Amino acid sequence: MKVIFNCIAVFIIVFLNSCEDKIDLKLDSVADKYVIVADLHNANTAQMIVINRAVDFSNNSASNPVVGANVVVKNITSGRSYQFVDQSNGEYIMDRMTLREGNSYALSVQMPDGSLYESTCTMPAYVAVDSIGLVRKKTFDEEYIYASLSFLDPPAKENYYKYKI
C-alpha cells in the first residue's frame, strides 16, 4: 500500500507540477513620429483629419494628440483651398467640403514645430456593391460570421476599398 501511495505522490509531483517562466519583451521605444489620418470621403460634406504622435507600447495613454497644426486641403482641379479647424484634441474639422470623383487633392500639414508633411491623391470613381452576403468561417473551434461584399472592380486599375459598416 505504501508503494502505491509513493507512486501516486511521485506522479503528482512530476506530472502535475508546472513551472512558469516570466517573459520580458524588449520593445524598443518609438521615435517621436507624427501619425496623420486623413480619411476623406464623398459620403457627406463633413471631413475630419486626426493628428497624433506615436506612443510607446508601454505608455498608458492610447494617443498623444497634436494641437496647433496648420491643416489645409486644396482641390488641385478647381484651385479651392479648405482650412481645417483645430478642435484642440488632435482632430481637425472642415464642415463643408465636397469631394468630387476624378478631382485631385493636396494635403498640407504644418506641425507646431515647423515640420511640413504633404501628400496628393485623386478621388476614385464610386464602385457600387452588387450584393451583400454572410460567410461562416471556423477559427480555433470558434465559428464567426463575416459580411461579404461583391462588386465589379474596374479592370486594369489598382484599387483599395474601405467600407464602414
N, C-alpha and C positions, 0 to 999 in steps of 0.2 A: 504494500500500500504506500509505503514511504517512497518507493522508487517511482510510482505513478505520480505522486504529488510533486516530486522533484522534477520529473519530466515536464509536467504541466507548468511549473514555475519557470523552468528554463525556456519553454516555448513562449510563455507570456513575455518574459524579459527580452528574448531575442527578436521575436517576430512582431510583437505589438508595441515595442518601444520605437518611437520615431524621433528623428532629430530635425532640428530646424536651423537653417543657415540664414543669416541676415545677408541680404544682397544690397550693397551700396552702389547705386548707379552714379557714375561720374558724368553728370550733364554739364557741359560747358555753358558758361553764361552767354547770353545772347548779346550781340553787339547792338549798340543804340541805333536801330533801324526804324524807319517810318513804314507804316502799313497804310496804304491808301486804298479804300474800297469805293470805287465809283461804278456802282451798278445802275447805270442809267437805262431807261426804257421808254417805250412809246405807249405804255398801257394807260397812263394818265399824265397830267402836266406837272405834278409834284415830283421833284427829284431830290435825292439825298446822297451826299458823299460823306464817308466816315474816315477820319484820320486818327490813328493811334500810333504809339511807339510799341515795338515788340517788347514783351515782358519775359523774364526768365520763367522756366517751368516751376521753380520753387517759390515764385512770387505768389502771394496770396491774392493779389489783385488780378482780375481777368483781363483788364485793359488799362492802358495808360493814355488817355485821350490827349490830343494835341489841340490847343486853343490858340487862336490868334494867327492862323494861317490865312493867306490870301488865295481864294479858290475861284478860278474863272473857267468857264467852258465857252468856247467860241464855235459857232456854226461856221465852218470854213466856207461852205457853199453859199450861204447868204451874207456872211460877214457880221452877223449879230453876235454880241457877247453877253454872257449871263454871269453876273457876280453873285456867288453863293454867300448866304448869310451865316455867320458863325453863331452857333447855339450855345457856346461855352461848355460843351460836353463832348467835343470831338466830332459832332455832327454839323454838317454844313448843308443848308437847305435853300432850294430855289422853288418857289411855289408855282411859278408859271413858265414852264419851259417845255415846249412840244418838240419832240424829236421826230424827224421825218426819215422814212426809208430812202436810202440812197444818198443822203446828205453825209458829209464828213464833219467830224467834230474834233476839236483840240482841247485837251485838259491841261491847265497850267496851275500848279500848286506851289506857292512860295511859302516856305516854312518860316516861323518866327526867327530862326537862326540865320535866315537869308538863303538857305539852300533852295534850289529850284528843281521841280520834277515836272516833266511834260510827257504827254502821250497823245496819239491821234488814232481815230478809228472811223469807220463808216458804218452807219446803221444798216444792217442787212434787211432784206425783204422778209415779210412775215411768212411763215410756213404754217399752214393750218394743220391741226391734228385731225386725222381721218377717223380714228376710232380709239376708244379707251377700254381697256380690259383689266382683269386681275390675273396675276400669276402666283401660283403657290410654289414656294421653294423650301426645302428642308435643309437646315444647317445645324449640325451638332444636336440631333434629335429634337430640334425645335422647328416647327413649321411657321413660316412667315408668308404674309400676303403682300405683294407689291403691285403698284399700279403700272400698267404697261400702256405706253402711248405709241400709236402708229401714225406715220406721216410720210409723204413723198418728199424726200430730200432733193433739192436741186442738184443735178449731176455736175461733175467737174468743179465743184466748189467745196472748199474746206470750211465746214460749218460747225458751230458749237451751240447747243441749246440749253437753256436753263428755264425750268418750269417751277413756279411756286404753287404748291398745292395746299 
